[in-house]
Amino acid sequence: MATRKVAEFGKKLIRRQKMDCSMEETRFARCLTTLDLIALGVGSTLGAGVYVLAGEVARDKAGPAIVLSFLIAAIASVLAGLCYAEFGARVPKTGSAYLYSYVTVGEIWAYIAGWNLILSYVIGTASVARAWSSTFDNLVEKKISSFLEGQISMAVPGVLAKYPDIFAVVLIMLLTALLAFGVSESALVNKCFTAINLLVLSFIIISGFVKGDFKNWKQTQDDYSDNMANSTVSNSSFGDMGAGGFTPFGFQGILTGAATCFYAFVGFDCIATTGEEAKTPQRSIPIGIIVSLLICFLAYFGVSAALTLIMPYYMLNKESPLPEAFSYVGWNPARYVVAVGSLCALTTSLLGSMLPMPRIIYAMAEDGLLFRFLSIVNSKRKTPVIATIASGVVSAVMAFLFDLHALVDLMSIGTLLAYTLVAVCVLILRYQPDQNTSEKNIVELNDLDSQKVALNSASNASKEKDEQITLKSLFFPNSEKPTASSGHLVYFCVAIMCTLITVLCVVLALCSKPILNGCPGWIAVSVVLIVLIGVVTAVVWRQPESKVYLSFKVPLLPILPIISVFVNLYLMMQLDLATWARFGVWMLIGFLIYFLYGMWHSFDKTSNDEEPTLLSKGPSYT
């Protein structure tokens, strides 16, 4: 009896959603074009970091080789982007990583992904709003902050901000009203600000190559000494020169810079939440993700190259590198152009954080994992108005009261976890039998023990005879098409692979110095783990792959998703213990909601089906 209850409880955790992949019925307005999605991805990804990050990484980590750091970071980001693009072509629905996990690896993983995406978007929205307020405050010589600190000081170090940021609250509520009014209007505003941002960045890049000097990519010790002697600023403001030249901090510096630059490409995943608002999602989402990442890479590459050509890398100001660089070449008025671009970038970045958050909340509430009133859609504006207002209010409170510096790293966990799950889902689904997601087919993925694929199609082929898994069939399967047995084998192999990769990342994160110093014990452990991962990868690679047509597929399967999983998990392991402790607290709150409410409301208890059936998504309008 007890064993049966435990089994039933386990089945509830890994039950998967019945997914209708047609585009015929949606509560949202299908009004977004491919250009809208590209602008959304560029605006969300190409935030104010492009105006600040290049100076910090070039000065302290990579020097002029920052262009290579951005190249490596872009390649790592494209791996995640390709996985999102395939799912956008496969499942044209709202929900992003949450939904992708729900139809592939089960309810508990979907809830974890969605819960952490909400955290990422809340902190992202609040921190960007405060950054917008701070940037504007600097333009008016900090009169706003000085007044508020003098009138309403409330500093509690590490918890509360120095003063309540009323300006940030007003900004968030204005954009919340815009998003509740309509997605097409929001997309138009985003396109305008993104266009201005790109024009400013083009001006910076062209100016850099006009006023720049390639000598700044070949700095020597003599140049460093001369600049210190002739500088009008304190020598203490100079950074470390390193070895000079194009790569002053070596290959290690390039990799360290790439790890920082990776987060500059975070944001494109907001495109994946527009599956029910894009006119042609199966075409527009893959194009939007790939093109926006390409544009962002070119912008980051161009700005970092221009910056290090205008001014020696060790003289860059980490707080405001571009205005200082233009002052260095006598173009002081250009600081106002940079300020306009920075405010536009912050505005689009804020919209990029605020737009997907209510859609994740809506999808989870519609499935019953969060409170159902959050899934109400306005019948006139076709927007999730309750979820939009709720997310805006929570973000405004965070921006108003709290010191967000200690919480920013929590954004990284949520985003990287979502990237990891999407890569895993792509890897699994491509090796499942007959995963057809055309408009008239319904895919149903049940629990691992009794996985079935039901295809509602007139051309449904006869069932293939299952084969027994043998040692030979691990590398030489008998069928050229995926079967239930080969699908189960891939599930099992991917689970083992993710476990091994996690252990490897922990070893590399905690024992990197002994490994670099040649410690034979830790090197042996790393080699054994890599070999085991290679063997499991070979087993997955040898399994028959689904031949179902999709408008976009991740190339070089299974290698690219596995590399993406490794990169994401390794970056997660670089976060400090305090961040993981805060993550644990957030997850504890999330699990309380899930186990006390979500898991009991996520499927129809009145169903007489032998298998649990998730609630159908009936319209709920206001």
N, C-alpha and C positions, 0 to 999 in steps of 0.2 A: 504493500500500500504506500509506504513512505517512498519507495523507489519510483513508483508510478507518479507520485506527486512531484518529485524532483525532476523526473523526465518531462512532465508537462510544463513545469516552470521553465526548464531549459528551452523547450520548444517555443515558448512565448518570447524568449529573449532573441531567438534567431529566426523568427518567422519573417517572411519577406512579403513585400507589397505586391498585390496584383496590379500590374501596370498596363493601363490602356494608353498605347503610344500614338493614338490618332490625334489629329490636330483640329478635329471638327468641333469639339465642345470645350469651351474655356470661359471662365468668368471675367477674364481680363480683355482689354481692347488690344487687338493685334494691329499695332500702329508703328512699330519701330522698324526702320530699314537697316540694311547692312551698314550704311554710313553712320546711323545713330549708334549702333553697337560698337563700331570702331572708335567713335568719339567718346563713348562711355568708357571703354577700356583704356584709351589713352589718357583721358582726364583723370580717371581713378588711379592709374599707375604712375603717371608723370606728375607727381605732386611737387610740393615745395622742396623735396629732397634733392631735386636736380639743381636747385640754387644753393644748397648747403653741403650735401653729401660729398660732392666731388672735391671740395676743398679739404675736408677732413681726411678722406682716404688718401688723397694725393700727398698731403703734407706729412702724415704720420705712418702710412702703411705701404704705399706702392710707388710714390713719386710719379713721374710721367707715365710709368707702366700701368697707371690706373685704367688706361684704355683697354689693356689686356684683362684687367680685373673685371671690367664691365662686360667684356666679351665672354669670359668664363661664366659669370653670373647669368648672362643672357641665355647661354646654352643650357645651364641648369634649369632656368625658369621655363624655357621652351619645352623641356621634357614634361613638366607639369602641364603646360599649356596644351600640348598635343593630346594628353589624356583627357583634359576637359573638352577639347574640341571633338574628340570621338564621341564622348557621352552627349555632347550637344547635338551631334548628328543622330545619335541613337535614341535619346529620350527627350523630346521637345516639350518638357514640362518645367514648371517652377519648382525650385528646391535645391539646385546646385548639388554640392557634395552630399548634402543630407539625403536627397532623393536617390542619387546614384548608389549610395551605401544601402539604402532601404531595399532596393530591388536586387541587390547583389549579395551582401554579406549579413543582412539581418537588422532587426529593429534596434537592438541595443547599440550597435555601432553607428547606425543612422542617428540615433538620439545623441550620442556622444559628439558626433560630427556637427550636428545642428546646434547643440548647446554651446559648443566652443566657438562656432562661427558667430553666434549672437554676441558672445563675450568680445570677440575680436572686433566686430563692427561697432559695439557700444564704446569701447575704449578708443578705437580709431576715430570715431565721430567726435568724441569729447576732446581728444588730444589735438585733432586738426582744427577744431573750432577755437581752442585756446591759442593755437599757433597763429591762426588768422587774426585773432584779437591782439596778440603780441606784436605781429608784424605791422598792423595798422597803428598800434600804440607807438612803435618806434618811429613811424613817419611823422607823428605829431609830437615828437620829442618826449615821449613817455608821460604825457600829461594825464592820460586816463588812469594808468596804474598808480601814479603818485597821488591822485585824488582819492582813489578807492582805498589804497593802503592807509592813507591818513584818516579816512572816515570810517572804514569797516575792516579793520585788520583782524584776521582770525587764524594766524599761522599756528599750525600744530605740525611740526616737522615730520615728514613721511606720511602724513594722513591728510590734513587739510591744506588747501592752497594758501598763499599769503593774503589773498583777498578774493572775495566772490567775483567771478568774471561775468558781470551782467551782459557785457557786449557779446560774449560767446553764446550765452543763453538766447539772446534776441536773434542772433544769426541762425542758430539751430532751429528755433521755432519758425522763422521765416521760410527756411528750406523745407521744414516739415509740412507747412501749409502748401508750399509749391508741389511737393510730392503727393500730398493727399488730393490736390486739385486735378492732377492728371500726369501720366507718364510722358505723354507727347510734349506737353509744355516743359516738363523737366528736361527732356532730351534736347529741346530747342535751346534752353538756357545753357545747358552743358556744352552744346556745340559752339555757341558763341564764345564762351570763356575759354574753351579748349583751343579755338582758332587764334584768339589773342595770345594765349600762352605759347603756342607753336611759332607765331610770328616773332615774339620776343626772343625765344630760344634761337630762331634763325638769325636774328640780329646779333645775338651773342656769339654764335658760331662763326658767322661771316666776319665780325669785328675781330675775333680772336685770330683768324688766319690772316687778316689784313695787318693788324698791329703786332702780331706775335713774332717770335724769333726762335728758329729751331736750335739756337744755341742753348736755350733753356732746357732742352732735352739732352744736353751733353755737358752738364755742369761738372766742374772739377773743384778740387780743394782751393785752388787759387781764386776761382770765381766766388766761392763761398766767403773767403776772407775779404775780397774786395767789396762784396755787397754788404758785409758787416761793417766795414770801415766807412762806406759811403752812405749807409742807411740813416734816415732821419728819425727812425723809430728805435726803441730800446732793443738791444741785441737779445734780450731775454725772450722777445717775441719770435725769434727765429726758431724753426724746428730743426730736428736732427737731419744732417745731410746724408747720412749713410755712406755708401760707397760712391755716390755720384753717378752721373750718366743717366741712361734711360731706365735702368732697373736698380735704383740705389739701395733697395732693401731686399734684393734677390727674389728668387722664385717663391720663397716663403712669404715675402711681403705681398706678392701678387695674389697668392691664395688667400691670405688673411684679408686683403682688400676685397677679393671676390665674395667672401662670406658676408661681409658687410653690404656690398653692392647687391647681393641677392635680394635683400629686403626692399630694394628700390623698385623691383619688378613686381612686388605684391600688389594686387588690386585688379588684375585682369579677370579674376574669377567672378567678379560682379556680373560679367556678361552672361554667365551660365544661369543666373537667376531670372533671366528675361525670356525663358523658353515659351511662355504663354503670351508674351507681349510682342515678340518679333513676328513680322509678317511671314518670313520663311525661315524658321529657326534652324532647321536641319542643314541649311546652306549658310545662313547669316552668322550663326554662333561660331562655327569653326573658322570662317573667314575673319570675323571680328576679333577673335582671340589671337590668331597668328599675326594678322596685319598690325594690330595694336602693339603687340610685343616687339615687332620689327621696328615700328616707328619710335617706340620708347628706347630701344637699343641705340638707334641712330642718334636720337637726341642726347642721351647720356654720353655716348661715345664722342659726339661732336663738342658738347659743352666741356667735358673733361679734357679733351685735346686742346681746345681753345684756351682754357684756363691755364693749363701748364705751359702753353706757348707764350702767353702774355707775360707771365710772371714766374720766377723760379719757384719750384714746388715748396721749398723750405720757408719761403716768405709768405705763403698763403695764410689768410685769416680764416680760422675754422668756423667762426660764427657768421661772417658775411664775406665769403671769398670773392664773389663777383664785383660788388661795389669797390672793394679794395684793389682788385686787379685793374679795373678801369681807371681808378685814381692813379695807379702806378704808371699808366701810359698817358695820363693827362686828360682823360675823358670823364671828368667828374659828373657832368649832367646825366651820364648813362645810368647812374644809380637809380634815378626815378623810373627809367624804363624797366630796370630789373625789379623794382618794387611793384610795378603794375603787373609784370609777369608773375611774380611770386604770389600776389593776391589772387590772380586768376587761377593759378595752379592750386592754391589752397581751396578755392571755391569748388573747382571740379573734383578735387580729391575728397572734399566733404560730401558732395553729392554722390560720389562713388561709394562712400561708406554708408550713406543713409539710404540709398535706393535698394540695395539687396537685403538689408536687415529686416524690414517688415515682410519681405517675401519669404524669407526663411521662417520667420515666426508664423506667418500665414500657413505655410506648407505643413509645419509641425502641428499647429492647432487644427488644421483641417483633417489631419490623420488621427487626432485625438491625443497626441503626446503632450500638447500644451492645452490650456483652457480654450474651449471651442469658440467662445465669443470673439477671440482674436482672429478668427478666420472670416469674419463678416466682410463682404465686399460691397462697396457703394454701387448701386445699380446704375447711377447716372455717370459717375466719373470712372467706373471700372477699376478702382484702386482698393487695396486692403486698408481701408481708412482707420479702423481701430488699431491694427498692428502698427500702422505708420505713426499715429498719434502716440501710442504707448512707447514705441522705440524712441521717438523724439523726446518725450518727457524724461525718460530714463537717462538718455544721453545728455540732456540739458542739465539735469541734477548733477551728473558726474562732472560736467564742465564747470558748473557753478561753484561747487564746494571743494572738490578733491584735488590733491597733488597727484598728477597722473604719471610722473616720471618713473615711479617704482612699478607701475602697472603696464607700461608699454610693452615689456617683454612678453606679457601674457598674450598679446596679439599674435606673437610669433608662434606660440604653441598651437593656437586654434587654427591658424592658416596652414602651418606645416602639417598638422594632423589631417586636415581636409585634403591637402595635396596628396598625402600618402594614401589615404583611403580611395581617392579617385584612381590613382595609379594601380592599386590592388584590384579594384573593381574592373578596370579595363582588362587587366591580365586574366582575370577569372572568366569574364563573359565571352572573351574571344575564343575560348576553348569549350564552350558549352554547346550542346546540340541544338541546332535550329533556332538560334536566338534572333528570330525575324522581328524587326520593329517597323515594318511598313505600316501604312495608315490603317489598314483593316485587320491587322493582327494584334492579338492580345497575348502578352507574355506573362506567365505566372510562374514565379520561382518559389517553391515551398522549402521546407527545412531540409537539411543535408541528408537525413536518414531516408527521406521519401521524396527526393527531388523529382518533380515532374515538369514538363514543359507542354503547356496547352496552347495550341495554335488555332485560332478561330479564322480559318481560311479555307476557301473552296479547294485550293490546290494542296491541301495538307497531305504530305507523303505518308506512306505506310510506315509503321514503327520498325525501327531497326533492332535486330536482335542484339541484346547486351552480351558483352564478352567478359570473361573473368580476367582479373588483373593478375598477371604472372610476371616473373622477373624479366622475361624476354619482352613482354609487352610494354614494359617501362620505357624501353628505347626503340622497340620495333612493334608499334601497335598494328593490330590486324586490319583495322578499318581506316579508310581514308577520310571518313567523316566523323565528327565528334559523336560519342555515345554517352549515355548516362554514366557508364563506368569511367570513361576517360574524363568526363566532367568532374566526377567525384575525386578522381586522382589529382586533378589540377587544383581543386579546392584544398586538398590535403597538403600538396606540395607547396602551394603558396603560403599556407599557414606556417609550415616548417621554415620556409625561406624567410618570412618576415621575422620569425623568432630568431633565426641565426643572424640576420642583418642587424636586428636590435642589439643582440649580444656583442657583435663586432663593433658597432658604433659606440657602445658603452666602453669597450676595451680601448678603442682608439681615443675616446674623449678623456678617459681617466688615466691612461698609461701611455700617452703620446711621447712624453719625454724618455721613459725607459726604452720604448721602441726605437726612437730616433737615435738613442745612444747605443743601440745594438744589443739590448738585453735579449739573450737567446730564448728565455722562457716565454716572454710576451710575444716575441716575433713568431715562435712556434704556434702559440695559441691563435694568433691572427691568421697565419697561413692555413692552419687546419680549418678554421671557420670559413675562409675564402674558398678552400677546396670543396667543402661541404655545400656551400652556396652554389658553386659551379656545377656540382653533380645534380643538385635539385633543379637548377636552371636547365640543365641538359634534358632532364626528364620532362619538364614542361615543354621545352622546345620541340621534343619529338612527338608530342601528342597532336592529333589532328585538329586543325584550326577551322573554325566556322567560315564558310564561304559566302555567307549572306552579304548582300550588297549594302554598303553604307556610303553616304556622301563624303565621309572622311574617316580614315583609319590611321591609327598610330603605326608608323613604319617600324621595321626592325624589332618586331615582337619576338621573344619576351625581353630583349635586352634593355630597351629604352625605359619601360615602366620600372624595371628592377633598379636601374641606375637612379631614376627619380625617387624611388622609395629610399634608397641608400642616402642620397643627398639630403632629403628631408629629415630623415631620422638622425643623421649625423649633426645637422644644424640644431635639432631639438636637444641633443645631448650636450651642446655647447652652452645651454642656458644654465644659470646658477641655481643653487638649492633653494634660495628664497623665492625665485620665480616658480619652481616646481611645488613649493609649499602652498603658494597662493593658488596655483592650479588645482592642487588637492582640495582646498577649501571650496573653490568654485564647483568642482566635480561632486563634492559631497552634497552641496545644495541641489545640484542637478539630479543626482540619484534619488534624493528624497522626493523630489517632484515626480520623477519617473516611476519609482516603486510604489508611491502612495496614490498617484493619479494616472500617469501616462499609460502604463502597461495594462491597466484595467479598462481603459476607454479607447484603445487603439484598434479594436475589432468588435464585430457585432456578436454579443453573447447569445443573442436569440437565434443565431444561425444553426440549422440542423446538419450542416455539412460535417463530414468526418474531419476534414482539415479546417483549421481556423481561417476565416475569411475576413480580410480587412474591410472596414466600413467603406461603402461606396461614397463618393464625393458628391453629394447633392448640393445644388446651389444654395447659398445663404446670402441674401442681399439686404441692404438697408435702403 
